[in-house]
Amino acid sequence: MANTSSRTLRLLSLLQTHRYWPGGELADRLGVSVRTLRRDVDRLRDLGYPVEAQRGVDGGYQLAAGAALPPLVIDDEEAVALAVGLQAAAQGSVEGIAESSVRVLAKVVQVMPARLRRQVEALRAMTVPAGFGGASGTEVDASVLTAIALACRDAERLRFGYTAAGGERTEREAEPHRLVRLGRRWYLVAYDLARHDWRNFRVDRLSGLDVTGTRFRPRELPAADAAEFVRAAVDERARSYQVEALVDAPAETVRRRIGRWCTVEEIDAGHCRVRMTSDSLDWPSMALGAAREEFQVVEPPELRTFMQEWASRFSRA
């Protein structure tokens, strides 16, 4: 009976992807015969799940939309990811969903097994939201976030590989302090033992994370909090390039196309000035190209050389 019950839950989990499953493929995934699969489907229907069936050689199954939301079946990683997403929504600035996100988060955490609840609670306690910026999103494994959060909470040293913005990879050993969510990126604030100084690391650039189990006495962070520390570092890098360009188009046209990423100042009816700051030359080049108008780079001079290299590469393509 236990095997049948676990198999039924597995079947429900597969059907809840809302994809259409050919009967043979679904039976193979469950390791049962087609006849046993039919019995399991009937069992789900008896429990109130609207499973649609298509008969014939290519027949299969799909979970139909029901009148009420059925209980969801999710695995461990999905449960942690759900809690992380709800936490982000509860702390975010999207109007109208924060309160409901808190309610749902409370329900999800309440029914979690103790081992998963420990991970989520550590992630909540060790994460400092720093507000939203314009950074592009990058994927981060939820298991990596929870491992770092637990290490922050339990004061355990971490070892990991880190790839810098320029592509150089180094091995690091650090004393983790806090996770910071800034814009759509995650940062680890930690004391770098080799460099004898505080650093912030983009979590999507970490690899081979190892929680060593070696405990340490937490140091005092040289900032009001971890969020301020990360913001200061990001702002410093962002000031590396101050970009200014003159665009042969009305300010309103340019503002409509790229205004969310830069400041657009009107010069006259047919010209405007674009200003932006960036920690690389790639983004200003893409933004000015996206304006789809003639333009002249005022500064920095290295942006002109950079664009000339791009132009040559594009011509060869």
C-alpha positions as CSV (number, residue, x, y, z in Angstrom):
1,M,0.0,0.0,0.0
2,A,2.8,2.4,0.8
3,N,4.4,1.7,-2.6
4,T,1.0,2.4,-4.3
5,S,0.5,5.6,-2.3
6,S,3.9,7.0,-3.2
7,R,3.4,6.0,-6.8
8,T,0.1,7.8,-6.9
9,L,1.7,11.0,-5.5
10,R,4.5,10.7,-8.1
11,L,1.8,10.4,-10.8
12,L,0.0,13.4,-9.5
13,S,3.3,15.4,-9.5
14,L,4.0,14.5,-13.2
15,L,0.5,15.4,-14.2
16,Q,0.7,18.7,-12.5
17,T,3.2,19.9,-15.0
18,H,0.1,20.2,-17.2
19,R,1.8,18.6,-20.2
20,Y,0.2,15.8,-22.1
21,W,1.7,12.4,-21.3
22,P,1.5,9.5,-23.7
23,G,0.4,6.5,-21.7
24,G,3.4,4.4,-22.5
25,E,5.9,7.1,-21.6
26,L,4.0,7.9,-18.3
27,A,4.0,4.2,-17.4
28,D,7.7,4.0,-18.0
29,R,8.4,7.0,-15.8
30,L,6.5,5.3,-13.0
31,G,8.0,1.8,-13.7
32,V,4.6,0.2,-14.0
33,S,2.5,-1.5,-16.7
34,V,-0.1,0.5,-18.7
35,R,-2.9,-1.5,-16.9
36,T,-1.5,-0.4,-13.5
37,L,-1.3,3.2,-14.8
38,R,-5.0,3.1,-15.6
39,R,-5.8,1.9,-12.1
40,D,-3.6,4.7,-10.6
41,V,-5.4,7.3,-12.8
42,D,-8.8,6.0,-11.6
43,R,-7.6,6.3,-8.1
44,L,-6.7,10.0,-8.7
45,R,-10.2,10.5,-10.2
46,D,-11.8,9.0,-7.1
47,L,-9.8,11.6,-5.0
48,G,-11.4,14.4,-7.1
49,Y,-8.6,15.1,-9.6
50,P,-9.9,15.7,-13.1
51,V,-7.6,13.6,-15.3
52,E,-8.5,13.6,-19.0
53,A,-7.7,10.5,-21.1
54,Q,-7.3,10.1,-24.8
55,R,-7.8,6.6,-26.1
56,G,-6.2,4.9,-29.0
57,V,-2.6,3.9,-30.0
58,D,-1.3,7.3,-29.1
59,G,-3.5,7.7,-26.1
60,G,-2.4,9.4,-23.0
61,Y,-3.3,11.5,-20.0
62,Q,-3.4,15.2,-18.9
63,L,-4.6,16.9,-15.7
64,A,-7.5,19.2,-16.6
65,A,-8.3,22.5,-14.9
66,G,-10.6,21.8,-12.0
67,A,-13.3,23.9,-10.3
68,A,-11.1,24.2,-7.2
69,L,-7.4,24.1,-6.8
70,P,-6.3,20.6,-5.7
71,P,-3.5,20.0,-3.2
72,L,-0.2,20.4,-5.0
73,V,2.6,17.8,-4.8
74,I,6.1,19.3,-5.0
75,D,9.5,17.9,-4.3
76,D,12.1,19.3,-1.8
77,E,13.8,21.7,-4.2
78,E,10.5,23.0,-5.5
79,A,9.3,23.6,-1.9
80,V,12.4,25.7,-1.1
81,A,12.2,27.5,-4.4
82,L,8.5,28.3,-3.7
83,A,9.3,29.7,-0.3
84,V,12.2,31.8,-1.7
85,G,9.9,33.2,-4.4
86,L,7.2,34.0,-1.9
87,Q,9.7,35.7,0.4
88,A,11.0,37.8,-2.5
89,A,7.4,38.8,-3.4
90,A,6.6,39.6,0.3
91,Q,9.7,41.9,0.5
92,G,9.3,43.4,-3.0
93,S,7.7,46.5,-4.3
94,V,5.0,45.0,-6.5
95,E,1.8,46.6,-5.3
96,G,-1.0,44.4,-4.1
97,I,0.8,41.0,-3.7
98,A,3.0,41.5,-0.6
99,E,0.2,40.7,2.0
100,S,-1.1,37.7,0.1
101,S,2.5,36.4,-0.3
102,V,3.1,36.6,3.4
103,R,-0.1,34.6,4.0
104,V,0.8,31.9,1.5
105,L,4.4,31.8,2.8
106,A,3.2,31.1,6.3
107,K,1.0,28.2,5.1
108,V,3.8,26.7,3.0
109,V,6.4,26.8,5.8
110,Q,3.9,25.5,8.3
111,V,3.5,22.2,6.4
112,M,7.1,21.7,5.5
113,P,9.2,18.9,7.0
114,A,11.5,20.2,9.7
115,R,14.6,19.8,7.5
116,L,13.2,22.0,4.8
117,R,11.8,24.5,7.3
118,R,15.3,24.8,8.7
119,Q,16.7,25.7,5.2
120,V,13.9,28.3,4.5
121,E,14.2,29.9,7.9
122,A,18.0,30.2,7.6
123,L,17.5,31.8,4.1
124,R,15.0,34.2,5.5
125,A,17.1,35.2,8.5
126,M,20.4,35.5,6.6
127,T,19.0,37.5,3.6
128,V,19.0,41.2,3.5
129,P,16.8,42.8,0.7
130,A,18.4,45.9,-0.7
131,G,15.6,47.0,-3.1
132,F,15.3,46.7,-6.8
133,G,17.6,48.0,-9.5
134,G,18.0,47.5,-13.2
135,A,20.2,44.5,-13.2
136,S,19.3,41.7,-15.5
137,G,18.2,38.4,-13.9
138,T,20.6,35.5,-13.5
139,E,19.7,31.9,-12.4
140,V,20.9,30.8,-9.0
141,D,20.3,27.2,-7.7
142,A,18.0,27.4,-4.6
143,S,20.1,24.7,-2.9
144,V,23.2,26.9,-3.2
145,L,21.3,29.8,-1.6
146,T,20.1,27.6,1.3
147,A,23.6,26.1,1.8
148,I,25.1,29.7,2.0
149,A,22.3,30.8,4.3
150,L,22.9,28.0,6.7
151,A,26.7,28.7,6.7
152,C,26.0,32.3,7.5
153,R,23.7,31.4,10.3
154,D,25.9,28.7,11.8
155,A,29.2,30.7,11.2
156,E,30.9,28.0,9.1
157,R,33.6,28.8,6.6
158,L,33.0,28.3,2.8
159,R,35.3,27.3,0.0
160,F,34.3,28.0,-3.6
161,G,35.6,28.9,-7.0
162,Y,34.8,32.5,-8.1
163,T,34.8,33.9,-11.7
164,A,35.4,37.6,-11.8
165,A,33.7,40.0,-14.3
166,G,36.8,39.7,-16.6
167,G,36.6,35.9,-16.7
168,E,39.5,35.2,-14.2
169,R,38.7,32.3,-11.9
170,T,40.2,32.0,-8.4
171,E,39.7,29.7,-5.4
172,R,38.4,31.4,-2.3
173,E,38.0,30.6,1.4
174,A,35.7,33.0,3.3
175,E,33.7,33.6,6.4
176,P,30.1,34.2,5.2
177,H,28.2,37.0,6.8
178,R,24.9,37.6,4.9
179,L,23.1,37.1,1.6
180,V,21.9,40.3,-0.1
181,R,19.3,40.4,-2.8
182,L,19.9,43.5,-4.9
183,G,17.9,44.0,-8.0
184,R,17.5,40.5,-9.5
185,R,20.9,39.3,-8.3
186,W,22.1,37.6,-5.1
187,Y,25.3,38.6,-3.4
188,L,27.3,36.9,-0.6
189,V,28.9,39.3,1.8
190,A,31.9,37.5,3.4
191,Y,35.4,38.1,4.9
192,D,37.9,36.8,2.3
193,L,40.6,35.0,4.3
194,A,43.3,35.1,1.6
195,R,42.9,38.9,1.0
196,H,42.2,39.7,4.6
197,D,39.3,42.0,3.7
198,W,35.6,42.1,3.3
199,R,34.2,41.2,-0.2
200,N,30.9,40.8,-1.9
201,F,30.5,37.9,-4.3
202,R,27.8,37.4,-6.9
203,V,26.3,34.1,-6.1
204,D,25.7,33.2,-9.8
205,R,29.5,33.4,-10.3
206,L,30.3,30.9,-7.5
207,S,31.1,27.2,-8.3
208,G,32.1,24.1,-6.4
209,L,30.6,25.5,-3.1
210,D,31.9,23.6,-0.1
211,V,30.7,24.1,3.5
212,T,33.8,23.1,5.4
213,G,32.3,22.7,8.8
214,T,35.0,24.9,10.3
215,R,33.4,27.3,12.7
216,F,34.6,30.9,13.2
217,R,33.9,33.9,15.4
218,P,31.9,36.5,13.4
219,R,33.7,39.7,12.6
220,E,32.3,43.2,12.6
221,L,31.2,44.4,9.1
222,P,32.6,47.8,8.2
223,A,29.2,49.1,7.2
224,A,25.8,49.8,8.7
225,D,24.5,46.6,7.3
226,A,25.2,44.1,4.5
227,A,22.8,45.7,2.0
228,E,24.6,49.1,2.4
229,F,28.0,47.3,1.9
230,V,26.8,45.7,-1.4
231,R,25.2,48.9,-2.7
232,A,28.4,50.9,-2.1
233,A,30.5,48.3,-3.9
234,V,28.1,48.1,-6.9
235,D,27.8,51.9,-7.1
236,E,31.6,52.2,-7.1
237,R,31.9,49.8,-10.0
238,A,29.1,51.5,-11.8
239,R,31.0,54.8,-11.8
240,S,33.8,53.2,-13.8
241,Y,32.3,54.6,-17.1
242,Q,30.3,57.8,-17.4
243,V,28.8,57.7,-20.8
244,E,27.5,60.7,-22.8
245,A,26.3,60.6,-26.4
246,L,24.5,63.0,-28.7
247,V,21.6,61.4,-30.6
248,D,20.0,62.8,-33.8
249,A,16.4,62.2,-32.7
250,P,13.8,63.9,-30.6
251,A,14.2,63.3,-26.8
252,E,10.7,61.8,-26.5
253,T,11.5,59.2,-29.2
254,V,14.8,58.2,-27.5
255,R,13.2,58.2,-24.1
256,R,10.5,55.9,-25.2
257,R,13.0,53.4,-26.6
258,I,15.8,53.4,-24.0
259,G,14.8,55.9,-21.4
260,R,14.4,53.2,-18.7
261,W,18.2,52.6,-18.8
262,C,19.5,56.1,-19.1
263,T,18.9,59.9,-18.7
264,V,17.7,61.7,-21.8
265,E,18.0,65.5,-22.1
266,E,16.5,67.5,-24.9
267,I,18.8,69.7,-26.9
268,D,16.3,70.9,-29.5
269,A,13.4,69.5,-31.4
270,G,15.5,67.0,-33.3
271,H,18.5,66.2,-31.0
272,C,19.0,65.0,-27.4
273,R,21.8,64.1,-25.0
274,V,22.0,60.6,-23.5
275,R,23.8,59.9,-20.2
276,M,24.3,56.7,-18.4
277,T,26.7,54.9,-16.0
278,S,28.0,51.4,-16.4
279,D,30.6,49.0,-15.1
280,S,31.2,47.8,-18.7
281,L,31.1,49.1,-22.2
282,D,28.8,46.4,-23.5
283,W,25.6,47.7,-22.1
284,P,26.0,51.4,-23.3
285,S,26.8,50.0,-26.8
286,M,23.7,47.9,-26.8
287,A,21.5,50.6,-25.4
288,L,22.6,53.2,-28.0
289,G,22.2,50.7,-30.8
290,A,18.7,50.0,-29.5
291,A,17.8,53.7,-30.0
292,R,18.0,53.0,-33.7
293,E,19.2,56.5,-34.5
294,E,22.4,58.2,-35.6
295,F,24.5,59.2,-32.6
296,Q,28.0,60.6,-31.6
297,V,29.9,59.4,-28.6
298,V,31.1,62.3,-26.4
299,E,32.7,60.3,-23.7
300,P,34.5,58.1,-22.7
301,P,36.9,57.9,-25.6
302,E,37.4,54.1,-25.1
303,L,33.7,53.6,-26.0
304,R,34.4,54.8,-29.5
305,T,37.2,52.2,-29.9
306,F,35.0,49.5,-28.4
307,M,32.2,50.3,-30.8
308,Q,34.6,50.3,-33.8
309,E,35.6,46.7,-32.8
310,W,31.9,45.7,-32.6
311,A,31.3,47.3,-36.0
312,S,34.1,45.3,-37.6
313,R,32.9,42.1,-36.0
314,F,29.3,42.7,-37.1
315,S,30.5,43.5,-40.7
316,R,32.4,40.2,-40.8
317,A,29.3,38.4,-39.6
